[in-house]
Amino acid sequence: MLHTDLIPRDTAVQLIDQSGATVGDDRYALPDTDTLLAAYRGLVEGRRINDQAGALVRQGRLAVYPSSHGQEACQVGAAMVLGSTDWLFPTYRDSVAVIARGVAPADAMVLLKGDWHSGYDVRAHRVAPQATPLATQLLHAVGFAQAAKHRGEDTVVLALCGDGATSEGDFHEAMNFAAVFHVPVVFFVQNNEFAISVPLARQTAAPSLAHKAVGYGMPGQRVDGNDVAAVLAVLGDAVSRARAGGGPSLIEAHTYRMQAHTNADDDTRYRERDEVQAWVARDPLVRLRAHLTSTGALDAEAEERFAAGAEEIATAMRAALNTDADLDPEDLFRFVTATRSPQLDEQWHLLRDEIERSGLVDAGSTLNGGHR
């Protein structure tokens, strides 16, 4: 590979502009209408998921929710480019991508409710647990891709992260290992301009985050992260390249976090409202709607159908999260190791005795056998 093939473009790839008009590109083709309609449905559902999750936080049913409002094109695109044998390694902000990959909405919320680390079967859905620590999932993704390569499996791994994660040592190790061992992994950086309150300018002096790929010997590319058509085209190309044995690549999506980092964050302390409002016109949902409407592919009936489907998802989320969990205290010790150590067993008996003395739990039910 020539070194010039590694260098990303000066400007992000865009196939549909803010007004909904198509933009010609010499390398990337506009996805077909059926694909764009499926993507639009995903955007509608993603926006409703974000709104409903925010409401559940305010009701005390979710402990925390990192919204991806405004980043739904990245979320939907990430799920759509993967095949049935591929794996997704998400972050805590990627709930919409996890759900779009087939995980039940209520199961995807379990981590954010505070019940379990992962509320879904990772093998069944080929979606790794959502990672809260920055960049740790990138190492897991690379290791998984390397193992799949050794086994001769038709598997591409898509590893998601944010701009802040690119400052972590785990990011460097994952990129370097992936490039050296030529593993089938695509790193997808959702650059939403802020790592909590730290702006991108305090994260890197590189021309772009995609340029970081050059130093590792893998190609990098920049894409308009609010243009789902471009995200599908660029990510899809990178996944196809990895599947064909072309090795890893880094894709940087330029997008924006329209809401606070989480419900516990006050983003007015570090960014101006005018800055946020400037991104409203770049809304990925509005942009694709304008394009599909102008071409006649989207009508009122389809809009109503997509909205109704999104509402069904929101209703299921509310129903599941408005039900109190049946908790078993012994689960704190049951799943630490395959065989419980004497030390863990001693700790469990201490806790059990304390709970029994408190009278908070019927000692003859959960504490003497558990429900799982």
N, C-alpha and C positions, 0 to 999 in steps of 0.2 A: 504494500500500500504506500502510495506517495504521501509525503508529509502534508501536501496541500489538500489531500482528501480528508484529513483530520480536522481541518479548520472550519468552524461554524460560520454561518453567514453573518454579515454585518447587521442585518435586521432580521427580525423573527419572521418565519414563514407564515403567510396569511393567505387563505383561500376565499374567505368571506369577510368583507370589511364591516365597519360599524353600522353602515346603512343597510346591510343585507345583500349588497352587490357582490358578484363573484370577482375574484382577483386571479388573473392568469399566472401560472407558475410553470417553469420549464421542466421541473423534476417531479413535483407532486401534483396528482390529479384530484379533482373534486370527487368525493365519494358519491355513489349513485343515490337517487332519490329515496329508495327504500331504506338505505343505511342512514341517511340524514333524518328521515322520519322517526326511525328507531332511536336515534340519538336525541331528537327533540323530546320524545316521550321520556327518555331518561333524564333530561334536564328538568322537565316539569315535575317528575317524581322526586328528583334530588332537591329541588327548591322546597317542595312540600315537606320532605323529610327534615330538612334544616329548620324550617319554621316550626314544625311540630315538636322537634327535639328541644328547641328553645323554650317553647311553652311548657314542656314537661319539666324543664329545669326550674322554671319559675314556680311550678306547682310542687316542687320538692320531690318529684318522682325520678329525676336524674340528678346525680351528684354534680356532674360537670358535662359540658358539651362544647367541643371545639368546632365551631361552625365552618362549613366550607361554602357558605353563601357567596356567590360570585366566582367560585372555583369549580362549579359543577361540570364545566366542559372537560376539565382535566379528569375529574372523577369518572364521568361516564365514558370518556375516551379510553381510559385505562382499562376499564372492564370489557369494553367492546372489542379491543384489538386482540384479546387473548383467546386461544383455542381451548378445547375441553381438556387437554393434557397439560396446559400451562398453569403456572402458579403466580399468585399475587401476594406481595409482601407489603402490607399497608402500615401507615402511621395512625396515630390517634385521631387525626383530622380527616381520615379517609373513610368514614362510615358510609358515605353515599356510594363509593366504589365497591365497598364490601357488599352492600345490599344489591347493587347492580350486578354483582358476580353471582348472586343467587342465595345469599344468606338471608334468612328471615329477619325483617327489620327489628323485631323484638329481641332476637338473639344477638344482633349486632350492637344493641344498646346495653347488654349485660355488663360489659367492662365499665362503661360510663356510669352505670347505676351503682357500681361498687360491689357487685356480688361475686363475680369470678373474673379471672384474667381474660378468658375467652369464653363466650357463651355459645359457640357453634363448633361443629365438627370440622376441623381444619382439613382433614383428608377428603371428606365428602365434597367440600366446596373448592378445594385447592386454594384456600386463602389462609395465610398464616395469621396468628393472633395479631391484633393491632398493637403496635409498639409505642409505648409512652416515652421511654428514654430516646433521645435524639440519636439517630444513625445506627443503633445497635442492630436493627433489622436488616441493614445492608450487608453485614457480615453473614448473617443467617442466610440471606438470599443467595449470596455468592457461594457459600458452602453447599447449599441445596442444589444450585445449578451445576456445580462441579460434580456432585454425587450423581445427578441425573445423566451427566455426560459420561461418567465412568460406566454407568449401567446401560448406556446406549439408548436411553429413552428420548422420545420426541417431546421434550419439555423446554420451554423458554420461561425464564423467571423475570417478572416485572417488579422492580424494587422502587417504591415510592419514598420520597423524602421532601423536606422543605429547604428553603435557602439557608436557614440556620444550621441545618445538619451538615452542610458542606464545610463548616468550620471545625467539625469534630474529627478526632483521629481515626475513628471507625470508618469514616467516609474515605479517608486516604487509604487505609488498609484494604477496604473492600474494592476500591477502584484499581489499586495496584495488583492485587491478587487476580481479579477478574481479567485484567489485560494480560498479565504474564501467562496465565494458564488458559487463556482464550475460552472462557466459559460463556454459555448462552444466557446472558443476563442483560437487561436494559435498565439503566438507572434513569428514573424520571423525577426530575427536580421541579416541584411546583414553587416557583419563585414568586411569592406573594408580597414581597418588598419588606416584610418585617419578621424577625425572629423574636416573638413577643414584642418588646418595645425597641429592639435594636434594628435600625434600618440597614438595608443592604450595603450602603457605603461603609458601614463599620464591620462588615463581614468579609469583604474582599476588595482588592484593588485591580482584579482582573477585568478585562473588557466585558466579559460576561461569565456566568457560571459555566456555560457550555464550553468555554475556552479551557477550563480546567482539564477537560478530557485529553487535550493535546499532549500534556506532560506525561500522561500515562500510556500514550500510544494507541488510543482508541478514538473513533470519530465522535464529535460533539455536534449538536444541532440546536438551534433556537426556534421556538414556535410560539405563535400568539396563543396563549393559554385560554383566552376567552373566545376563540374560534374553534368550535368543536370539530369542524370539517378539517381544519389544518392539524389539530391534535390527532385525529384518526389517521390522517395520511402520514404524518411524520412518525408517530409511534408505531403505526402498522408497518411502515418500512423498516424500522429498527428491529421489530419483532421478527419480521420475515428474514432479515439479514442474520440475526442470531440463530434462527431455526436452520438456515442453510449452512451453518458452520462459520459464519463471518465474525463471530466473537461479540464482545460487549460494546455498548455505546452509551453515551450520555445525552439525554434530551432535557433541555431547560425550557419550561413553559413560563412565559411572562404573563402573570395574572395579578390579582389583588385580593387581599383579605378584607372584604367589605365590612365585616363585623369585628368585634373585639376578639382577642386571642382565645379566650373562653369567657364564660359568664362571670368568672372571678376577676376579670381584667377590665381596667378603665382606660380604653384606648384614647380618650380625649387628652390624656396627660402627655402623649408623645406624638400625636399627629393632628393636623388641622382638619376641620370638617370640609373645607373647600377641596382638600386633597382627595378625600373619600368621595365627594360628590362628582369629581372629575371622572371617576371610573364608572359612574352610573350609566353613562352613555355606551359603555363598552360591555354591558351585561350580556353574557353568552346566550341566555335564554331569549332575550329580546332580539338579539342579532339573528339567530337562526330562525325565529318566528318570522321576521321580516323577509328573510330570503325565501323560505318555503311558501309564504303567503304570496309573494310576488310571482313565483313560478306556478302558482295554482296547485301545488302539492298539498297544501294545508288549508282545510276549510273549517267552518264552525263545528261541523259534526265531529271531525277528528279532534279538535280542541276540547270539546266536551268529553269525548271518550278518554282522552289522556288525563284530563283533570279529574274525572271520576275514578280512574285507576289510581291516581296519586292519592286521592282521598281515602280509598280503601286501605292503602298502606298506612296512612296517618291514623286511621281508625284502629287498625290492628296494633299499632304502636301504643296508642292510648289504652286499649283494652288490656294489653299485656303488662304495661308498666303501672297501671292502676290496681294491680293485684299484688298483694304483699307476698314476698317470697317465703317459702317454707325452709327455714334455715336449720342446719344441723351443726352445732359447734364442733363436733368431732371432725368435720371436713377440714378444719384448720390443720389437722395432723394426719388425716387419712391419705392425702395425696402428695405428701412431701417426698416420700421415697416408696419404692415398690414394696419393701418390707419395713415396717415401722421399727425404729431403733428403740432400745430400752429407755433412752433419754426422752424421746418423743412420747413414748407410752407413759412415762412418769409425769410429763407435763400435762398430757391429756387427763390423767386421773386427778391431778391437782385442780385443773379447771373444772372438771365434772363435779368434784366435791364442792367447789366454791359455788357453782351454779345451783346445786341441790340445796345447799344451805341458804341460798338467797330466796328460794321458793319461787323464782321467776319462771322456771320450766318444770313441767311434770317429770319427775325423775323416773317414772315408769314408762315413759314414751321415748322421746328422741334420744335421751342420754343412755338408754340401755339397748342399744342396737342401731339406732339411726334409721333414716328412711331411704338411704341409698344402698 
